[in-house]
Amino acid sequence: MKKRDLTNKICIVTGSGSGLGKAMALGLADAGATVAAVDIDLAAAQKTAQMSKSDLIAPFQCDITDHINVENTVSSIIANYNGLNVLINCAGLGMAWINEFYLTNRLNFWDTPPKKWQAVMDVNVKGAFLMAYATASYFLKRNEGRVINVTTSLN
């Protein structure tokens, strides 16, 4: 497959400290994009940046469920890189977070602790909304930009 050149593209990837977010951040940097690796776990985002073959990934700590934290982080990224082209919402909590043995020991929804369910909704839904909300006005002013929401049932 032909490698796509993403030089001069600036991307935010949430959940970049692990899983699909980490793989996407590394892949985007490998294709030449500048990547803001956003994760609630700064150490994990730093490890992703260190794994890169380039210096195109910079870690940012952000709690995507906190509106003010999101606005400040997005503003900082845009200011640091003088722009933004793509937001990839990849942060998420899945069944493995609710029940680490969910593949072999199914959990009925009525057995899910309400606090854990709320955390899933806060990260997976509210977090993606807040990140898109924080980037939308920037994209609309320039008539350019992409928001990509990633979902999976296997995390």
GIBELNOR-V524895 format. One record per residue. N is the residue number from 1. SS is DSSP state (~ for helix, > for strand, _ for the rest). PSI is psi in whole degrees, 0 to 359 (999 if undefined). D_FIRST is the distance of its C-alpha to the first C-alpha in whole Angstrom. Layout:
BEGIN
n = [N;N]
ss = [SS;SS]
psi = [PSI;PSI]
d_first = [D_FIRST;D_FIRST]
END
This chain:
BEGIN
n = [1;2;3;4;5;6;7;8;9;10;11;12;13;14;15;16;17;18;19;20;21;22;23;24;25;26;27;28;29;30;31;32;33;34;35;36;37;38;39;40;41;42;43;44;45;46;47;48;49;50;51;52;53;54;55;56;57;58;59;60;61;62;63;64;65;66;67;68;69;70;71;72;73;74;75;76;77;78;79;80;81;82;83;84;85;86;87;88;89;90;91;92;93;94;95;96;97;98;99;100;101;102;103;104;105;106;107;108;109;110;111;112;113;114;115;116;117;118;119;120;121;122;123;124;125;126;127;128;129;130;131;132;133;134;135;136;137;138;139;140;141;142;143;144;145;146;147;148;149;150;151;152;153;154;155]
ss = [_;_;_;_;_;_;_;_;_;>;>;>;>;>;_;_;_;_;~;~;~;~;~;~;~;~;~;~;~;~;_;_;_;>;>;>;>;>;>;_;_;~;~;~;~;~;~;~;~;~;~;_;_;_;_;_;>;>;>;>;>;_;_;_;_;_;~;~;~;~;~;~;~;~;~;~;~;~;~;~;~;_;_;_;_;>;>;>;>;_;_;_;_;_;~;~;~;~;_;_;_;_;_;_;_;_;_;_;~;~;~;_;_;~;~;~;~;~;~;~;~;~;~;~;~;~;~;~;~;~;~;~;~;~;~;~;~;~;~;~;~;~;_;_;_;>;>;>;>;_;_;_;_;_;_]
psi = [136;134;130;137;115;21;139;8;138;125;141;131;115;154;27;0;348;170;220;323;318;313;320;317;314;318;318;316;321;331;2;358;150;128;126;106;101;129;152;333;96;319;321;318;323;321;321;314;320;333;341;146;354;181;30;356;128;131;142;130;132;134;102;354;357;112;312;317;318;310;315;318;313;316;318;317;313;318;316;321;2;41;179;136;326;138;125;109;102;349;140;153;132;193;326;332;324;317;104;342;26;334;329;344;83;142;122;147;329;350;358;126;130;326;323;319;318;321;319;314;320;314;307;326;300;316;314;319;311;321;316;319;317;335;340;313;322;313;316;321;327;356;38;146;155;140;122;122;123;133;155;154;8;28;999]
d_first = [0;4;6;9;13;15;18;21;20;23;22;24;23;26;26;24;26;25;23;20;21;21;17;17;19;17;14;15;17;14;13;16;18;22;22;25;25;28;30;33;33;33;33;30;28;29;28;24;25;26;23;21;20;21;24;22;23;27;29;31;33;34;36;34;37;39;39;41;38;35;37;38;34;33;35;35;31;31;34;32;29;31;29;26;23;22;24;22;25;24;27;29;31;31;33;33;34;37;38;36;37;36;33;37;39;39;40;42;42;46;45;43;45;45;44;41;40;41;39;36;37;37;34;31;33;36;33;30;33;34;31;30;34;34;31;32;35;33;30;32;34;31;30;27;25;23;24;22;24;22;24;24;27;26;27]
END
